[in-house]
Amino acid sequence: MASLNFPRTLAKTVAASSLDFKVKKNSTYTRKRISFPVICSGENLEESWYKTQRKDAVSSSNSCKIRFHLPTERVRKMENREKKVEEPVPRVGVVVFLLKGKSVLLGRRRTTVCDFTFALPGGHLEFGESFEECGAREMKEETGLDIAKIEFVTVTNHVFLEEPKPSHYVTIFLRAFLADPKQEPQNLEPEKCYGWDWYDWDNLPKPLFGPLEKMVQSGFNPFPIDYNV
């Protein structure tokens, strides 16, 4: 329970489950606790009381003590809204296993999250995009490559609590092939990646990006069952 003093005219809406008031009766004041779910924005405490309860209740001074009975989580969220702190929310990422022979395309990350690890090309899902559209767009933006035969492979749910800025990603994994086998990857976003190259699936570089490393360790294979080189 938290006790706070507010001015008689509130600047905003405050949620509370009970209030302590002094009630005038026979020229004397007695304390009384009342149920008071919501105090409306901009209303005087006495006006709110008159509208909802008895008119013989008055505040004891120019401020009234309001006792909040709110769960800790609700209090924390209210405080964060006051401080304009953005709550972290899960985001959707789309990455692509681009296959060429027995190799996959990997780039070394240049970011605040898992910097210098090898990862698949990909990025954030934008509003209205399909997974396939997102995968093709990100591949083109990052490497300049055009891809074909795009298909869904799997999905993972990963929380990065150990990073300077904790994050939570639901990641869609796709599989695709080069639309033009003669194309070579370019590093079109050098501020995000140190470079792209092809790596044999049975001899992958280290360190791998966390979610990808867990998939490899679990025995995951991105190649189609009937895939022949």
C-alpha positions as CSV (number, residue, x, y, z in Angstrom):
1,M,0.0,0.0,0.0
2,A,1.3,3.5,-0.9
3,S,0.1,6.7,0.6
4,L,0.4,9.9,-1.5
5,N,-0.8,13.5,-1.1
6,F,-2.5,15.0,-4.2
7,P,-3.8,18.5,-4.6
8,R,-7.6,19.0,-4.5
9,T,-7.8,19.5,-8.2
10,L,-6.2,16.5,-9.9
11,A,-4.3,17.0,-13.2
12,K,-5.0,13.5,-14.4
13,T,-7.0,10.3,-13.8
14,V,-6.0,8.3,-10.8
15,A,-7.2,4.8,-10.1
16,A,-7.7,3.8,-6.5
17,S,-9.7,1.3,-4.5
18,S,-10.3,3.3,-1.3
19,L,-10.0,6.8,0.2
20,D,-9.7,8.1,3.7
21,F,-12.0,11.2,4.3
22,K,-13.0,13.3,7.2
23,V,-16.8,13.3,7.3
24,K,-18.7,16.3,9.0
25,K,-21.5,15.2,11.3
26,N,-23.0,17.3,14.1
27,S,-20.2,19.9,13.8
28,T,-17.5,17.2,14.3
29,Y,-15.3,15.4,11.9
30,T,-14.8,11.6,11.9
31,R,-12.7,9.6,9.6
32,K,-14.4,7.4,7.1
33,R,-13.1,5.0,4.4
34,I,-15.0,4.8,1.2
35,S,-14.9,2.8,-2.0
36,F,-13.7,5.1,-4.8
37,P,-12.7,3.2,-8.0
38,V,-11.8,6.2,-10.2
39,I,-11.3,9.9,-9.8
40,C,-12.1,11.6,-13.0
41,S,-9.6,13.8,-14.8
42,G,-9.7,17.5,-13.7
43,E,-12.4,17.0,-11.1
44,N,-12.3,18.4,-7.6
45,L,-12.2,15.6,-4.9
46,E,-15.2,17.1,-3.2
47,E,-17.1,17.3,-6.5
48,S,-16.3,13.7,-7.2
49,W,-17.5,12.7,-3.8
50,Y,-20.8,14.7,-4.1
51,K,-21.5,12.9,-7.4
52,T,-20.9,9.4,-6.1
53,Q,-21.5,9.4,-2.3
54,R,-22.8,11.7,0.4
55,K,-22.6,15.5,0.2
56,D,-21.6,15.9,3.9
57,A,-18.1,14.6,3.2
58,V,-15.4,17.2,2.8
59,S,-11.7,17.1,2.5
60,S,-9.7,18.0,5.6
61,S,-7.5,20.5,3.9
62,N,-6.3,21.7,0.5
63,S,-5.0,18.2,-0.1
64,C,-6.5,14.8,0.6
65,K,-4.7,11.6,1.4
66,I,-5.3,8.8,-1.1
67,R,-4.4,5.3,-0.3
68,F,-3.7,3.1,-3.2
69,H,-4.3,-0.6,-3.0
70,L,-2.8,-1.7,-6.3
71,P,-0.8,-4.8,-7.3
72,T,3.0,-4.1,-7.5
73,E,2.9,-4.7,-11.3
74,R,0.2,-2.1,-11.9
75,V,2.1,0.5,-9.7
76,R,5.2,-0.2,-11.7
77,K,3.4,0.3,-15.0
78,M,1.8,3.5,-13.8
79,E,5.2,4.9,-12.7
80,N,6.7,3.9,-16.1
81,R,3.9,5.8,-17.9
82,E,4.7,8.8,-15.7
83,K,8.4,8.6,-16.7
84,K,7.5,7.9,-20.3
85,V,9.5,4.7,-20.2
86,E,8.8,2.5,-23.2
87,E,7.9,-1.1,-22.1
88,P,9.9,-3.7,-24.0
89,V,7.7,-5.7,-26.3
90,P,8.3,-8.9,-28.4
91,R,9.2,-8.2,-32.0
92,V,9.0,-10.5,-35.1
93,G,12.2,-11.2,-37.1
94,V,12.5,-13.1,-40.4
95,V,15.7,-14.7,-41.4
96,V,16.6,-16.9,-44.4
97,F,18.7,-20.0,-44.9
98,L,20.0,-19.2,-48.4
99,L,21.3,-22.5,-49.7
100,K,24.0,-23.1,-52.3
101,G,25.2,-26.6,-52.7
102,K,25.9,-27.8,-49.1
103,S,26.6,-24.2,-48.0
104,V,24.6,-21.4,-46.4
105,L,25.1,-17.7,-46.5
106,L,26.2,-16.1,-43.2
107,G,27.3,-12.6,-42.2
108,R,29.2,-11.4,-39.2
109,R,27.0,-9.1,-37.1
110,R,28.0,-5.5,-36.3
111,T,25.3,-4.6,-33.8
112,T,24.7,-4.0,-30.1
113,V,23.1,-7.5,-29.7
114,C,25.5,-10.4,-30.1
115,D,28.1,-8.4,-32.0
116,F,30.7,-10.2,-34.1
117,T,28.7,-13.4,-34.3
118,F,27.8,-15.2,-37.5
119,A,24.1,-15.0,-38.5
120,L,21.7,-15.5,-41.3
121,P,20.5,-12.5,-43.4
122,G,17.1,-11.1,-42.3
123,G,15.4,-8.4,-40.3
124,H,12.1,-7.1,-38.9
125,L,8.7,-8.0,-40.3
126,E,7.0,-4.8,-41.5
127,F,3.3,-4.0,-41.3
128,G,1.3,-5.9,-43.9
129,E,4.2,-8.1,-45.1
130,S,4.1,-11.8,-45.6
131,F,7.1,-13.8,-44.2
132,E,8.2,-14.5,-47.8
133,E,8.0,-10.8,-48.8
134,C,10.0,-9.8,-45.7
135,G,12.7,-12.4,-46.4
136,A,13.1,-11.4,-50.0
137,R,13.2,-7.7,-49.1
138,E,15.8,-8.1,-46.4
139,M,17.9,-10.3,-48.5
140,K,17.9,-7.7,-51.3
141,E,18.6,-4.8,-48.9
142,E,21.5,-6.5,-47.1
143,T,23.2,-8.6,-49.9
144,G,21.8,-7.4,-53.2
145,L,20.7,-11.1,-54.0
146,D,17.4,-12.1,-55.5
147,I,16.0,-15.3,-54.1
148,A,13.4,-17.9,-55.2
149,K,11.6,-21.0,-53.9
150,I,11.1,-19.4,-50.5
151,E,9.4,-21.6,-47.9
152,F,8.8,-21.7,-44.2
153,V,11.1,-23.9,-42.1
154,T,10.5,-23.2,-38.4
155,V,10.0,-20.6,-35.7
156,T,11.8,-19.8,-32.5
157,N,11.0,-17.7,-29.4
158,H,14.1,-16.1,-27.8
159,V,14.7,-13.6,-25.0
160,F,18.0,-11.8,-24.9
161,L,18.2,-10.8,-21.2
162,E,22.0,-10.8,-21.0
163,E,22.4,-7.9,-23.6
164,P,22.8,-4.2,-22.6
165,K,19.3,-3.6,-24.0
166,P,17.1,-6.7,-23.2
167,S,14.9,-7.8,-26.1
168,H,12.5,-10.5,-27.0
169,Y,12.2,-12.0,-30.6
170,V,9.9,-14.4,-32.3
171,T,12.0,-15.4,-35.3
172,I,10.6,-16.9,-38.5
173,F,13.1,-19.1,-40.4
174,L,12.7,-19.5,-44.1
175,R,14.6,-21.5,-46.7
176,A,15.4,-20.2,-50.2
177,F,17.7,-20.5,-53.2
178,L,19.4,-18.0,-55.6
179,A,17.2,-16.8,-58.4
180,D,20.4,-16.3,-60.4
181,P,23.2,-18.8,-59.5
182,K,25.8,-16.4,-60.9
183,Q,25.0,-13.6,-58.4
184,E,27.4,-12.9,-55.6
185,P,26.6,-11.3,-52.2
186,Q,27.5,-7.7,-51.5
187,N,27.8,-6.0,-48.1
188,L,25.2,-3.3,-48.7
189,E,24.8,-2.4,-45.0
190,P,28.4,-2.2,-43.7
191,E,27.2,-0.4,-40.5
192,K,25.3,-3.6,-39.6
193,C,27.5,-6.4,-41.0
194,Y,31.2,-7.0,-41.5
195,G,30.6,-9.0,-44.7
196,W,28.9,-12.0,-46.2
197,D,30.2,-15.4,-47.3
198,W,29.3,-19.0,-48.0
199,Y,30.0,-21.6,-45.3
200,D,29.7,-25.4,-45.4
201,W,26.9,-26.6,-43.2
202,D,29.2,-29.3,-41.7
203,N,31.9,-26.8,-40.9
204,L,30.2,-23.6,-39.7
205,P,32.3,-20.6,-38.4
206,K,32.3,-19.6,-34.7
207,P,30.8,-17.9,-32.8
208,L,27.3,-18.4,-34.2
209,F,24.4,-16.1,-33.3
210,G,22.7,-17.6,-30.2
211,P,19.4,-18.9,-31.7
212,L,21.2,-20.3,-34.7
213,E,23.8,-22.0,-32.5
214,K,21.1,-23.7,-30.5
215,M,19.5,-24.9,-33.7
216,V,22.7,-26.4,-35.0
217,Q,23.4,-28.1,-31.6
218,S,20.0,-29.6,-31.6
219,G,20.8,-31.4,-34.9
220,F,18.6,-29.1,-37.1
221,N,19.2,-29.4,-40.9
222,P,18.0,-26.6,-43.2
223,F,18.2,-28.7,-46.4
224,P,15.1,-30.3,-47.9
225,I,14.8,-34.1,-47.4
226,D,15.1,-34.8,-51.1
227,Y,17.8,-32.2,-51.7
228,N,20.6,-33.4,-54.0
229,V,23.7,-31.4,-54.8
